[in-house]
Amino acid sequence: GIMDKPGLPWAAARETAIFAVMRGDEWQHLPPAEAIERLRKHHKGIWDDKARRGTAVHELAHEWARGNEIDVPPGCAPYIDGLAQFYADWRPSWVALERSVIYDHGYLSYGGSFDAIGDLADGQRWLLDLKTGSACYPDTSLQLAAYRHADAMGVYDVKGDLVATHPMPVVDACGVLHLRDDGTYSLIPMEAGPDQFEFFLHARRLWAWGRASKKVMGEPLAAPSREAVSV
């Protein structure tokens, strides 16, 4: 919520326009207020479907990485095809999968959960973030930097309480494993060093300010009475 996403309004407008032109029978005969709501909310349904598919692919990928058999729904099959090709090309040996991280430094504290750390065929240890969207974006480097520079990985009990920590593994490289709906993949390196981490912390500071920003505004003042004005 801190960094601007200029493409999102245009993407929402495009999805709405496609729906309005191609599927007019679904809204043209509705009362005006209902038609407006149907058009206004359409893009969110599209994005929610993509988010659910992305979550499903993440879960399948993690189960496969743990050595478990997976039952792949048709909608996820192309992404898993891309994952299979990644395995064939890069022969990953996983070090850590889907672990929570902790950075405990006062108002800059944060937590998160990375996808995977693994040793790949190039001889390097990679911190990877799995993406299934139509494209990858540079700001993922800030996300990866936050994982990489966290203090530790958390260990939680069945109730969700933190019971221990493990050292965060040192990695040689960071990147995005981009799985696409045409059955292909890309391994995209990302810079996620001290500079990117500092930019992430700037965003964290702005987020903290936003949480407290209501305190900087007072109530509107009444004009002083004439008797209270000294001459």
Helices and strands as residue ranges (DSSP letters): H 7-22, G 24-26, H 32-65, G 74-76, H 77-90, E 93-103, G 106-108, E 110-119, E 125-131, H 140-148, E 152-156, E 162-167, E 173-179, E 185-190, H 194-212, G 213-216, G 226-228
